[in-house]
Amino acid sequence: MAEVNKGNLKLIVRLIESGITTEKAVSSLKLKDILSIPNLSKTELTAICQLQEAIKAGSLFSFLTLPEKKEKGSMEDET
């Protein structure tokens, strides 16, 4: 089962608190706009770029979930 990417979810909360409340607003963010958000880490800056790409690709849920790990010994591993 997929798990929530808490770091990316936290980033979205920060964007909303900064007044960025739509996919269109996120997609149109320029570097100057991003730098105006207080106390962003390099990881969060990278995540904003990934979020913009996810919105463009229509894969917001993928951005909000962690990749699923394959379990050892599963049927898929044996093929």
N, C-alpha and C positions, 0 to 999 in steps of 0.2 A: 504494500500500500504506500502511496506517495505521502511524503511529509511536507509540511509548510516550510518554506525558506523564510525563517523568522527575520533574517537580516534584510531581505528584500521587502518583506511586509513592513518592517519598521521604516524603511526608506520611503515607501509610499505614504505612510502616516506623516512623515516629516514633510513630504511634498504637499500634502493636503493642508497641513498646518501652516505652510508657507503661502497658501492661496492657490496652489496649482492643483486643480480639482477635476480636470478632464484629460482624456487621452490626447485630445487635440492640443491642450496646453503643454503637456509633457513633450509631445512630438515637436512642438515649435520652440522648445527651450534652446537658447543659444548659450555659448560659453559664459558670456557676461551675466545672463540670467542665473545660470547654475552657480556661478561664483558668489552671487548675492545671497544665496542660502547659507546661513551661518553654520560654522563648524562642520563642514563636510569633510570626511576623510577621503583619501585617495580611493579606497575600496568603494565608497559610496558614489564617487564621481564615475568610476567604472560601471557601477551598477545602474546609474542613470542612463548611460550610453546603451547598456544592455536592455534596459526597460524601453528606451526609444525604439530599438531594433525589434523587440518583442511586440510592441504595439503595431509597428509597421507590418510585421509578419502575421498579426492576428493571433499571437500565442501568449497572451497575458497569463493564462493559467500555468504555462510552462515556466514563466518567470517567477511565479509565486510558489513553485514546488521544487523540492530537491530531486535530483535524479534518483530513480529507483536503483537500489543495489540488487544485483543478482545473488540469490542464495546459493551457497555451495551445495552440490548434490541435487540440484533441481533437474528436471527433465530436459530443460533447454541446454544445460551444460553438457549433457551426455550426447548430443547430436553433433 
